[in-house]
């Protein structure tokens, strides 16, 4: 009887240890980071997607099993649906959209029919940016060369894409970035044109099909910043857009890489029309390429390719809750890697990441810089191990929450923490 009781006691202890270990593992992951690697000068064949798990304590990145995942289409932009079920890639190399199912470990598996061609009768559209609406029903793609935006319906079971009726829809000159507002009613596209004033095209989303209708007044002009004496030639280049909630509704922020500014517009809630904020623009310390608002906090971050090689920077701003105006956070800008072109914030708003493209001077060796966010000030501090290795020529970056709080998340945590065969645990 004593032996049976002892065995039972030991078994209970082991169960408690396993339970404690599982709880510890659950606390280790704060979500996922996805990076598109265009492949450098070697061409589209070297393209891939790097996937990392975020350490919830430190923000450090750990590649998930199987990463990087090959994507020979020349991946340029990535977006993840709000439920972290699917990832969509705009491929500039072959004018396709890749669609992947996100597994329990964060790994990517092509969905049926992927990659999806945009136009089987033409080539050279150069899809530059992709976005998913907040409900996870539609995908929108801005095409740089063809000056349009394409809309797709997402199959909720498989993640496959079907073109929306009427797609594609006209945009402005050289559209470079697309986003969807927080309500899922409007789409905004930054049209970057450096020989004249760039614009923002605005559309209403038909909620059953994803088809787009231009908003009255669209496209909206991104004006010349007359305070910048160093830019005698006229021209603006809106290259990235993001949205954040303010007291009166929503504000749209536009990164202008030619004038080194961020422009703020107030979104009219009923129509989606844009009104330029009288306090705009806000100066950025050199070459803003990507801008991203922190949906879990009052902060906005911009990746800057300048002011000096080999390091770029990431600038941080506090968003005024009432007006939406921007104020630089303490210590901004913060040093980043070589040519940071993409910026992302984790779903909880605790960490910021930049995709550093590299250049011909370092053979486009890519990295990801990771920062911890000061919840009070928005200031950034590099996390342990940053920057982290990526593929050749990273071009964009996105974050995602755990695919699920149950079995899927546990599967990824177990895979990431599994002992190496033949070595002690």
N, C-alpha and C positions, 0 to 999 in steps of 0.2 A: 504493500500500500504506500509505503514511503517512497519507493522508486517511482510509482505512478504519479504521486503528487509532485515529486521533484521534476519529472519530465514535463508534467503539465505546467509547472511554474516556469521552467526554462522556456517552454513554448510560448507562454504568455509574454515573457520578457522579450523574446525575439520579435513577437508581433508588435510590441510597443516600440522597439528599436526601429523596425521597418516603418511603422507609422510616423515616427519622428523624422526618419530619413526622408520619407515622401513629403512631409510638411516642409522640410528644409528645401527639397528640390523644387517644390511649388513656389517657394519664395525667391528662387534664383532667376527666373525668367520674367522679364518685363515686356516681352513681345519680340518682334522680328524687324530686321532691317533688310531691304532689298536694294541692290545696286545694279544698274545696267552698265555693262562694259562693252563699248562699241568696237573694240579690237585694235585701236591705234591705226597706224598707217598700213598695217598688214592686210586690212580689208575686213569685210563682213564675216568671213569664215571663222575668224577668231573671236566673234562676239560671244558673250556669256552673261549670266546673271549670278552675282554673288549674294548669298543669303547668310544672315548672321542671327544668332540669338542674343538678346540684350540681357546682361547680368543686372538684375534689379537692384542690387546693392551698390554697384560701382558704375554701371553703364558701359562696362567693357563688352567687346563683341567677340563671340565665338562662332566660327563657321559651322553651319549645320551639316550633317552627313550628306554627302553628294555634291556640295557646293564647291566650285561654281557649276551652274547648269548651262549647257551649251544652248546658244540661240544664234544660229548662223545668219539671221536676217539683218544684222546690223542694229541691235537694240539701242534706242535713243532715249525713250521716256517710259516711265512705269507708273501705274496706278493700281491700288489694291481696293477691292470692294469693301464696304464698311463692316461686313461680317467676317472679313478675313478668310473668305472661301475661295476667291479667285484673284489672280493677278493678270494685268493686261499690259502688253508691251507694244509701243509704236516702233516699228523697224524701218529705219531710213534706208537701209541697204536694199531692200526688195519691196518696199511699199506695202507691207503686210502688217497685220495686228496679231501678235501671238497671245494666246489665252492659256492660262495654267490653273489647275486646281492646286490649292495649298493643302498639303498633307499635315498630319499630326505633328510631324517634326519640323514643319515649315518648308519641307522640300516641295519642288515644283514638278507637276506632271501635266503634259499637254492635254487640253480638253479635246473632245472629238471635233475634227475639222480644222484645228489649229495647225499652222497660222492661216488667218483669214485674209484673202487678197482684198484690197480696197477697190481696185478697178482692173478687171482682167483684160481690158482692151487698151490700157495705157500704162505708162511707167513714169517715174520721176516725180511723183507727188511730194516726196520727202515728208512723211509724217513726223512732226517735231514735238508734239505734246499729246498726252492722253489723260483723261479724267473720268471718274465714275461719280454718278450722282449719289447723294446721301442715302437714298433708299436702296441702292444697289440694283436698280432696274436698267440703267442705260450707261453706255460708254460713248464718250465724245473725243474726237481726234482732230487736231489742227494740222493742216497740211501746208507746209511752208511754200512750196513751189506753185501749187495749184490754187492758192488763195481761197481755201474753203475749209469748212469744218464738217466732218462726217459724224453721223449719229447711228448708234447701234442699240438694239434691244438685247438684253442678256437673258439667256435661257436659265431660269432659276434652278433647274435641276442639274444641268451639265456645265453651265458657264459659257456655252457656245454663243456666237454673235450672229445677229440677223440685221441687215441694214434697215433703218427706219424709213418710212415712206417719205419721198422727196429728197432724201440724202444723195449727194452732198449739198450743203448750204453755203452761199457766198460769204466770204470774210473779206478782210482788208488785204493790204500788201504785206507779204511775208509774215503770216501768222506764226507766232513762236510759242505761245502758251495758252492753255485753256483751263478754266476752272468752272465749278458749279457752285451757286450760292448755298447757304446753309439750309434754306427751305426746300431746295431741290426744284425751284420754279424757274430759275434763270441760268443761262450760260454766258460766260464772258471770255472773249478771245483777245489777247494782246497782239496787235499787228505792228511789227517793228520795221520801220523804214527810215534810214538815216539821212536821206536826201530831202526830207520834208517832215512835217509833223506826223508822227505815228498816231494810231487810233486804238480804241477798244470797241470791238463789235459786241453787241448785246442781243440776246435772244430769249424768248419765252419758250419753255419746254412743254410740249403737248404731253400730258401725264400718262396717257395710255399707250402712246407709240414712240415717244422720244423725239418726234419731229420738232424742228425749230422754226420760229417766226421772229423776224427782226423786231426789236423794240423800237417804238417811235423815237427818233432822234439819233438812232444808231447809224453809223459808228460815231463814237464820242472821241473828240480830239484830245490828244496828250500835248499840251502846249509847250512853247519854248520858255525856258527858264532865263529870263532877262537878267537875273542877278549873276549869272555865270559869265564873267568876262572872258573866260578862256575858250568859249565856244562861239566865235564870230559867225560861223556858218550855221544857217538854220537847220534844225533837225532834232527829232527825238526818236528813241528806239525802245519802245515798250517791249520787254522780253519775258516778263513773268508777272503773274497775277495771283492774288490770294484774297480771302475774305475773312473778316472777323466780326463778331457781334459787338454792337455798341448800344447805348441806352435807347437811341431812337430807332434801332433796327440793325442794319448791317453797313459795314464800310468795305469798299474794294480798294486794295493797294496794288499799285502798278510800279514795277521796277523799270527805270529808264537807264539803260546801260550806256547811252551816249552822253547824257548830261550828268550822270552820277547822282540821280535823284530817285526818291520814291514819291509818287503822286497818290493822294487819297481822294476817293470819291465816295459820296454817300449814296446808298442804293435806295431808291424810292420803293417802298414796300409793295405797293399795289401793282406798279407797272414794270419795275426793274430798271427804270431809267437812272442815269448817273448824273450826279451834281458834283462838280469839282469843289473840294473843300477850300475855303478861303485861306487856310493856313498852309496849304500845299505850295511848293514841294518841300520835302525834307531831304537834306543833303546826305549823301552816302559817301564814305571814304574810298571811292575808287571802284568802278566797273561792276556794279551789281548785276548778277546774272540770274539769280533765283531768289525769290522772296517767299517766306512761309510764316503764317501766323500760328501762334500756339493756341490751339482751341481750348486747352485746359488752364490757360492763364493769360494775363494781360500783356503778352509780349509778342514781338515780331522779329524775325531774323532774316538777314540778307547775306548771301554768299557773294564775295567780291574777288574778282580775278586779279585785282591790283591791291596795294599800290606798288609792290616790288616783287621781282622774281628772286628766289624761287618760291616765296611764300605769299599766299593770298590772305584773306581775312574773312571773318564773319562778323557782321555788325548786329548789335542788338538794340531794340527799342521798346520802351513801355508805351502801350496804347492807352490813351485817355478814355476812360469808360463812358464818358458823356459825348465828347466831340470826336473821338477817334484819332486825334492828333498824336504825333510820335515825339518821344523824347529819348535821346540816347541813354542806354543803361550805363551804370558805372563801369569804367574800364574798356568800353567799346571803342574801336573794333578789337576782336580777339584773333590771334594768329591762327591760320589754317594751313593746309598743305599747298602743294603746287597747283595753281589754277582751280580753285574750288568752284564748281559749276552747279552743284545741286545742294539744297539744304532741306532737312526734314526734322520734325519734332516727334518724339515718341508719343503714343496715345495718351499717356498720363501727364505729359508736359514736363517730365523730369529731366529729359536728355535731348540734346540737339546733335545732329550729325551732318557733316558735309561730305559730298563726293568730290574728291580732288582728281582732276582729269590728268594732271601731268602735262608734259609738253615734249616737243621733239628733242629738247635738251636732256631729258631723262628717259627717252624712248617711250613716252606716254605710260610710264609706270604709275599705276593708280593706287590711291589710298583712301581710307575713310577716317576723317577726324571725328572724335566723339567728345562731347562736353556735358558736364553736369550743370543744371540750371539752378541758380539761387532762387528759391521760390519767392523771396521777398523783393529782390532787386532785378532779377532777370539776368544777372551777370553770369558768365560762363567760365568754367574751370575744366581743363583737359582731364579726362578720366584715365585711370591706369592703363598703360599699353598703347594709348593713342599716339600716332595714327595707326590704323590697322590695314593690312595688305588687301588690295582689291585686284581686279583684272586690268587689262590694258584699256586705257582711256575711258574711265567712268564718265557717264554723261548725266545720270539722274539718280535720285535716291528716294525711297518711300519707306514708311514704317507701317507695321500692322500689329494689332493685338494678338493674343493667343487665339488660335483657331477655335478653341473651346476650353472651358474650365474643367472639363471632365477627362474622358479617356484620351482624346486627341492631344491635349496639353500634357498629360502624364506620359504619353508615348514619346513626345519630343524630349521631355526632361530625362526620361530613362535612357534614350538613345544618346543624348549629349553627355550623360554621366556614367555610361556603361563602362565597366573595366575593360582594359585591353586584354585580349586573349593571351594567356601564357604569362601574364604579370599579376602580382598580388593586388587585391582590392584595396 
